[in-house]
Amino acid sequence: MDRLERAQNQALCRITGQTASSPVEALRIEAGLSSCETVSRQLIATSREKALRCSPSHPRRLALEGEQRHRLCRDSWRESSKRLEASLPEGLAPREPLTGPTEHLWTANPRSGPTGAIRVIRESEAKWVIYTDGSASESTHFGGSAMVVTQGDPENPVTIDNMKTKGRILTSSYEEEKEAMDSAIKWLEKNTVEEHDKVLICTDSQSLTAALDNESPDNASLCRRLDAMDRHIDIQWVPGHMDIPGNELADKFANEATKLGDDAQPTGLKAAKAVIKRTLKDKLPSHARTRAVYANHSTAKDEKTLINRRDANMLARLRVGHSMQLAGYRHLMDPTTDPGCPKCLQDNQTMEHWLLESPATLSTRQSIFGDTNTKLSVLTDLQIKAIELAKRCL
């Protein structure tokens, strides 16, 4: 693991353009990557979750629960995964079983678009319009799903039936949207719908319609069951929360489903993996300055804002104070150079001095940030302004 970490650290220096002396915690934050050890822990916990979802006779399950004799006296995957499980939040059990790969014959062809949804539903001339929706608190837990069967004009539909299903404790909006689609298919399987009657299933989940259209293996069961019904069934994306009566009703029922007294559904592997990733993370930076600089850091914001590689490298080095633009750092690299600030000729020119303390940069900080009481976090909150300050004062 140490060799992997060293290799990763060397790669991180190249990715971020920082020096080898930069704190490794800062390098990881800049690149948006976890340490090799954290990734290993995530993979071990995920593999345990997969094993627990397999049948008792599956090799993965047997490797986890069966009696194993170890040739070497070292920590095993089984022992490591058991320790990690204790650090994860409750709610992973009951677990949804894994299903093997199946042939997916049916391909959905959703017609998407936020405008004219009512018109599109009306022009489909479907006798049965089924609206589905899923709900999850903060998109991560306490889920619920619902489907509403309607007939008549979509602006004033007649509700024929509905189904509410309590979801999983640990879940995602996507998983609950799938559950709602499953409920719609169950209703079609149980109820008599004439072969010549058109059926339109409306969902406000673009992710689900795209997954169905792309024949995602996760949705093989849904595709197979729809194909087996041998009826004319279309999937239509509709925009959510746009006052489409059927969709609004499905949304209302899905929210109500989260509060049902029924037993929660088994937790799916995707939700378990998301929980593992959120829980097993690198520790916060140990260096106080690094913690302050990266308190509000967003890799996505950096990628969107820092389009110039040279500027991105300059800012990354300034964030950790390891920049040759700073006299204090140049002195660390070459003790024969003067560490003093060339602007104010007072203290050593460290990153903190340049950004927070130097009287020579006071007016420039005021004009750029609109305040003289700048904080270290501006290096991640206000990247463009921090770069401007560096170009004007370094």
C-alpha positions in Angstrom: 0.0 0.0 0.0 2.9 2.4 0.8 4.3 1.9 -2.7 0.9 2.6 -4.2 0.5 5.7 -2.1 4.0 7.0 -3.2 3.2 6.4 -6.9 -0.2 8.1 -6.5 1.5 11.1 -4.8 3.9 11.5 -7.6 1.1 11.3 -10.1 -0.9 13.9 -8.1 2.0 16.4 -8.3 1.9 16.0 -12.1 -1.9 16.3 -12.3 -2.1 19.4 -10.1 1.2 21.0 -11.2 2.4 21.3 -7.6 5.8 20.8 -6.1 6.9 17.5 -4.4 7.0 19.3 -1.0 3.3 20.2 -1.1 1.1 18.5 1.6 -0.4 15.3 0.1 -3.8 16.1 1.7 -3.9 19.2 -0.4 -2.9 17.4 -3.5 -5.8 14.9 -3.1 -8.3 17.6 -2.5 -7.1 19.6 -5.6 -7.3 16.5 -7.8 -10.6 15.3 -6.3 -9.2 11.9 -5.5 -9.1 9.7 -2.4 -6.1 8.0 -1.0 -5.3 4.4 -2.1 -6.0 3.2 1.4 -9.5 4.9 1.4 -10.3 3.4 -2.0 -9.2 0.0 -0.8 -11.5 0.3 2.2 -14.4 1.3 0.0 -13.8 -1.6 -2.3 -13.6 -4.1 0.6 -16.9 -2.8 2.1 -18.5 -2.9 -1.4 -17.4 -6.5 -2.0 -18.9 -7.5 1.3 -22.2 -5.9 0.4 -22.2 -7.8 -2.9 -21.4 -11.1 -1.2 -24.2 -10.6 1.4 -26.6 -10.1 -1.6 -25.7 -13.4 -3.3 -27.4 -16.7 -2.7 -26.1 -18.9 0.1 -24.5 -21.2 -2.4 -22.7 -18.5 -4.4 -18.9 -18.6 -4.2 -18.8 -15.0 -2.9 -21.2 -15.8 -0.1 -19.3 -18.9 0.8 -16.0 -17.0 0.9 -17.5 -14.6 3.3 -19.5 -16.9 5.6 -17.9 -20.3 5.1 -15.0 -21.8 7.1 -11.7 -20.8 5.6 -8.2 -21.8 6.6 -5.6 -19.1 6.1 -2.1 -20.2 5.0 -0.6 -16.9 6.1 -1.0 -15.1 9.4 -2.3 -11.8 8.1 -5.5 -9.8 8.1 -8.1 -11.4 5.8 -10.7 -9.8 3.5 -13.4 -11.3 5.6 -12.1 -9.8 8.9 -11.4 -6.4 7.3 -14.8 -6.2 5.8 -16.5 -7.1 9.1 -14.6 -4.3 10.9 -15.6 -1.8 8.2 -19.3 -2.9 8.3 -19.3 -1.8 12.0 -18.4 1.8 10.9 -21.3 2.1 8.3 -24.7 3.5 9.3 -27.7 1.3 10.0 -30.2 0.6 7.2 -28.2 -1.6 4.9 -30.3 -4.6 6.0 -32.5 -6.1 4.8 -30.5 -6.3 1.6 -31.9 -6.6 -1.9 -30.6 -9.8 -3.6 -28.4 -9.4 -6.6 -29.8 -10.7 -9.9 -27.7 -12.3 -12.6 -27.3 -10.9 -16.1 -30.4 -11.4 -18.3 -31.2 -10.8 -21.9 -32.8 -7.4 -22.4 -35.0 -7.5 -25.5 -37.1 -4.4 -25.2 -35.9 -0.9 -25.8 -37.8 2.1 -24.6 -38.0 5.1 -26.9 -38.9 8.0 -24.6 -39.9 11.3 -26.3 -38.5 13.9 -24.0 -38.9 17.6 -23.8 -40.1 20.1 -21.1 -42.5 22.0 -23.4 -45.9 20.8 -24.6 -46.0 17.8 -22.3 -49.8 17.9 -22.0 -50.1 18.2 -25.8 -47.7 15.2 -26.4 -49.7 13.1 -23.9 -53.0 14.1 -25.6 -51.6 13.4 -29.1 -50.5 9.9 -28.0 -54.2 8.9 -28.0 -53.4 6.5 -25.1 -56.4 5.0 -23.4 -54.4 4.4 -20.2 -51.9 7.0 -18.9 -49.9 5.9 -15.9 -47.8 8.4 -14.0 -44.9 7.2 -11.9 -42.8 9.1 -9.3 -40.2 8.3 -6.6 -39.2 10.3 -3.6 -36.2 10.2 -1.2 -35.2 12.6 1.6 -32.2 14.5 0.4 -32.0 11.9 -2.4 -30.3 9.5 -0.1 -32.7 8.0 2.5 -36.3 7.3 3.5 -37.7 6.5 0.1 -41.1 6.0 -1.3 -42.7 5.5 -4.7 -46.2 5.7 -6.3 -48.0 5.2 -9.6 -51.3 6.6 -10.7 -53.5 5.1 -13.4 -55.6 7.7 -15.3 -57.9 8.0 -18.3 -59.4 11.0 -20.1 -57.8 14.3 -21.0 -54.4 14.9 -19.3 -55.5 18.4 -18.2 -58.4 16.9 -16.2 -57.6 13.2 -15.8 -59.9 10.6 -14.1 -58.0 8.5 -11.6 -58.7 4.8 -12.0 -56.2 3.4 -9.5 -53.1 4.1 -7.6 -50.4 2.3 -5.7 -48.1 3.6 -3.0 -45.0 1.6 -1.9 -42.7 2.4 1.0 -39.1 2.5 -0.1 -35.8 1.7 1.4 -34.2 3.4 4.4 -31.0 4.0 2.5 -31.8 4.7 -1.1 -31.7 7.2 -4.0 -34.2 9.1 -6.1 -33.3 6.9 -9.0 -33.9 3.7 -7.1 -37.4 4.9 -6.1 -38.2 6.0 -9.6 -37.4 2.4 -10.7 -39.6 1.1 -8.0 -42.5 3.3 -9.2 -42.0 2.0 -12.8 -42.0 -1.6 -11.4 -45.4 -0.8 -9.7 -46.8 0.4 -13.0 -45.7 -2.8 -14.7 -47.2 -4.9 -11.9 -50.5 -3.1 -12.4 -50.5 -3.8 -16.1 -49.6 -7.5 -15.4 -52.5 -7.9 -13.0 -55.2 -5.9 -14.8 -57.0 -6.6 -18.1 -55.9 -4.1 -20.8 -57.1 -4.9 -24.3 -54.3 -5.7 -26.7 -55.3 -2.8 -29.0 -55.4 -0.2 -26.2 -52.4 2.1 -26.1 -50.7 2.6 -22.8 -48.5 5.6 -22.0 -46.2 5.5 -18.8 -45.1 9.0 -17.8 -42.1 9.6 -15.6 -40.2 12.7 -14.6 -36.9 10.9 -14.3 -34.6 11.6 -17.3 -32.1 9.2 -15.8 -34.6 6.3 -15.9 -35.8 7.0 -19.4 -32.2 7.2 -20.6 -31.2 4.0 -18.8 -34.2 2.2 -20.4 -33.3 3.6 -23.8 -29.7 2.5 -23.5 -30.6 -1.0 -22.3 -28.9 -0.7 -19.0 -28.4 -4.1 -17.4 -29.8 -2.7 -14.2 -33.2 -2.4 -15.9 -33.1 -5.8 -17.7 -36.0 -7.1 -15.6 -38.2 -4.1 -16.4 -37.5 -4.4 -20.1 -38.2 -8.1 -20.2 -41.5 -7.8 -18.4 -42.7 -5.0 -20.6 -41.8 -6.9 -23.7 -43.6 -10.0 -22.4 -46.9 -8.2 -22.2 -47.1 -7.8 -26.0 -48.9 -4.5 -25.9 -48.3 -1.1 -27.3 -46.6 0.7 -24.4 -44.7 3.9 -24.7 -42.5 5.6 -22.1 -42.8 9.4 -22.0 -40.6 11.8 -20.0 -42.5 14.7 -18.5 -41.0 17.7 -16.6 -41.6 17.5 -12.9 -43.3 20.2 -10.8 -44.7 21.8 -13.9 -48.4 21.5 -12.9 -49.1 18.4 -15.0 -52.1 17.0 -12.9 -51.2 13.3 -13.2 -47.5 13.9 -12.4 -48.4 16.2 -9.4 -50.7 13.5 -8.0 -48.0 10.8 -8.4 -45.5 13.1 -6.6 -48.0 13.7 -3.8 -48.5 9.9 -3.4 -44.8 9.2 -3.5 -44.2 11.6 -0.6 -47.0 10.0 1.3 -45.5 6.6 0.7 -42.3 7.5 2.5 -44.4 7.8 5.7 -46.3 4.5 5.4 -46.1 2.1 8.3 -45.1 -0.8 6.1 -41.7 -2.5 6.4 -39.0 -0.8 4.4 -37.9 -2.4 1.1 -34.5 -4.2 1.1 -31.6 -1.9 0.5 -30.1 -2.1 -3.1 -26.4 -2.4 -3.8 -26.2 1.0 -5.5 -27.5 2.7 -2.3 -25.1 0.6 -0.2 -22.1 1.7 -2.4 -23.2 5.4 -2.1 -23.3 5.0 1.7 -19.9 3.4 1.7 -18.4 6.2 -0.4 -19.9 8.9 1.9 -18.9 7.2 5.1 -15.4 5.8 4.3 -13.5 9.0 3.4 -10.1 10.5 3.8 -9.7 12.3 7.1 -9.7 16.1 7.2 -6.3 17.7 6.5 -4.2 17.7 9.7 -2.5 21.0 8.9 -4.6 23.9 10.2 -3.8 26.2 7.2 -4.7 23.5 4.7 -8.0 22.9 6.5 -8.8 26.6 6.4 -7.9 26.9 2.7 -9.9 23.9 1.6 -12.9 24.3 3.9 -15.3 25.0 1.1 -13.4 23.5 -1.8 -15.3 22.1 -4.8 -13.5 20.1 -7.5 -16.5 20.7 -9.8 -16.2 24.4 -9.3 -12.5 24.4 -10.0 -13.0 22.5 -13.2 -15.7 25.0 -14.3 -13.8 28.1 -13.3 -10.1 27.3 -13.9 -10.0 26.8 -17.6 -6.4 28.0 -18.0 -3.9 25.3 -16.9 -1.2 27.8 -16.0 -3.6 29.8 -13.7 -4.8 26.5 -12.2 -1.2 25.4 -11.4 -0.3 28.8 -9.9 -3.4 28.9 -7.7 -2.8 25.3 -6.5 0.7 26.2 -5.4 -0.4 29.3 -3.7 -3.1 27.4 -1.8 -0.5 25.3 0.0 2.1 28.1 0.2 4.6 26.2 -1.9 5.1 28.6 -4.7 8.3 30.0 -6.1 6.4 33.4 -6.4 6.6 33.7 -2.6 10.0 34.8 -1.3 9.5 32.9 1.9 9.2 29.6 0.0 12.1 30.5 -2.3 14.2 30.9 0.9 13.2 27.4 2.0 14.4 26.0 -1.3 17.6 28.2 -1.3 18.7 29.6 2.0 20.9 32.2 0.3 17.9 34.1 -1.0 16.1 36.8 1.1 12.7 35.6 2.5 11.5 39.2 3.2 8.5 40.6 1.4 9.7 42.7 -1.5 6.6 44.8 -1.4 6.5 46.0 2.2 10.0 45.1 3.2 8.8 43.8 6.6 7.9 40.2 7.4 8.7 37.0 5.5 6.6 36.7 2.4 4.6 33.7 3.1 1.2 32.9 1.6 -0.6 34.2 4.7 1.5 37.5 4.6 0.7 38.1 1.0 -3.0 37.3 1.2 -3.9 38.5 4.7 -1.2 40.8 6.3 0.9 42.8 3.9 0.1 46.5 4.1 1.5 46.9 0.6 -1.3 44.8 -0.9 -4.1 46.2 1.3 -5.6 48.6 -1.3 -5.4 45.9 -4.0 -7.2 43.4 -1.8 -9.8 46.1 -1.1 -10.4 46.7 -4.8 -10.5 43.1 -5.7 -12.4 41.5 -2.8 -14.3 44.5 -1.6 -12.9 43.9 1.9 -9.5 44.1 3.6 -10.4 41.3 6.0 -9.8 38.5 3.6 -9.8 34.8 4.6 -7.7 31.9 3.5 -10.9 30.3 2.0 -11.0 33.0 -0.8 -8.4 30.8 -2.5 -11.1 28.2 -3.1 -14.2 30.3 -2.9 -13.1 33.2 -5.2 -10.6 31.6 -7.5 -10.6 34.2 -10.3 -10.1 37.1 -7.8 -7.3 35.2 -6.0 -5.5 34.7 -9.3 -6.0 38.4 -10.1 -4.4 39.4 -6.8 -1.5 37.1 -7.4 -0.9 38.6 -10.9 -1.0 42.1 -9.6 1.0 41.6 -6.4 3.5 38.8 -6.9 
